[in-house]
Structure formats: structure tokens, C-alpha cells
């Protein structure tokens, strides 16, 4: 799932080298945290967060019955894979 999100987001941001993804998987949910370059944040916040909703829909399909949560953070706060 990390590769999926990295591939999707890396293709739409201007600074893909600054992208970092961390995932925390639980029994009922999967939390995705992304750190992106500050210049790329607008891509996800424009049009009423339409891009974020689209990414979350794709991730929800990928995780199956578990709930997918996607957040853009300044730095990672979760323990998990980077």
C-alpha cells in the first residue's frame, strides 16, 4: 500500500523526492501519513480537498473492509514503516 500511495502522489507533486509516507495498520483501520513539500500542499487542498478525497477512496478500496485515513502532516508522528 505504501508503494501505491507513493506512486500516485509522486506523479502529481512537483517535488517527489520530498515525499515521505508512513503507514500504521490496525485491525479495523489503516492510517496513512504523508509529508510533502510545502509548495505541493496546495495540490491537495484545492477544490475543497478533492484530490485528498480521491486518494482516500483509492486507499479505501485497497485496504478492503478496514477504514482508511489519510493525512498530510508536517512530520511523522506514528510508529510504523517509512
C-alpha positions in Angstrom: 0.0 0.0 0.0 2.9 2.3 0.7 4.1 1.8 -2.9 0.6 2.5 -4.2 0.3 5.8 -2.4 3.9 6.8 -3.2 3.3 6.1 -6.9 0.0 8.1 -7.0 1.2 11.1 -5.1 4.7 11.1 -6.6 3.2 11.5 -10.0 1.2 14.7 -9.1 3.6 16.6 -6.9 6.4 18.9 -8.2 8.9 17.6 -5.5 8.5 13.8 -5.4 11.9 13.4 -3.7 10.4 15.3 -0.6 7.5 12.8 -0.3 7.5 10.5 2.7 4.8 8.1 3.6 4.2 6.2 6.8 1.5 3.6 7.5 0.1 2.4 10.7 -2.1 -0.7 10.3 -4.6 -1.8 12.9 -7.3 -4.5 13.0 -10.1 -2.1 12.0 -8.2 0.8 10.3 -5.1 1.8 8.3 -3.7 5.3 8.9 -1.6 6.9 6.1 0.5 9.9 6.9 2.2 11.9 4.1 4.9 14.5 4.4 5.1 16.6 1.2 7.0 19.7 0.2 5.2 22.9 1.4 4.9 24.0 -2.2 3.0 20.9 -3.0 0.4 21.2 -0.2 -1.9 23.3 -2.4 -2.4 20.5 -4.8 -4.2 18.5 -2.1 -6.1 21.5 -0.6 -7.6 23.0 -3.7 -11.1 22.3 -4.9 -12.3 21.5 -1.5 -9.8 18.8 -0.9 -11.0 16.9 -4.0 -7.6 15.2 -4.6 -7.4 14.1 -1.0 -10.9 12.5 -1.2 -9.9 10.8 -4.4 -6.7 9.4 -2.9 -8.7 8.2 0.2 -11.2 6.5 -2.0 -8.5 4.6 -3.8 -6.8 3.6 -0.5 -10.1 2.5 1.0 -10.6 0.1 -1.9 -7.0 -1.1 -1.4 -7.4 -1.8 2.4 -10.7 -3.7 2.0 -13.0 -3.8 5.0 -10.7 -1.7 7.2 -11.2 2.1 7.4 -8.5 4.2 5.5 -7.4 7.5 7.0 -5.1 9.9 5.0 -3.5 12.9 6.5 -0.8 15.4 5.4 1.5 16.1 8.3 4.5 18.4 8.9 6.4 15.4 10.2 5.6 11.8 11.0 4.1 11.1 14.4 3.2 7.4 14.0 5.4 4.5 14.7 5.5 2.3 11.6 7.0 1.8 8.2 8.5 4.7 6.4 
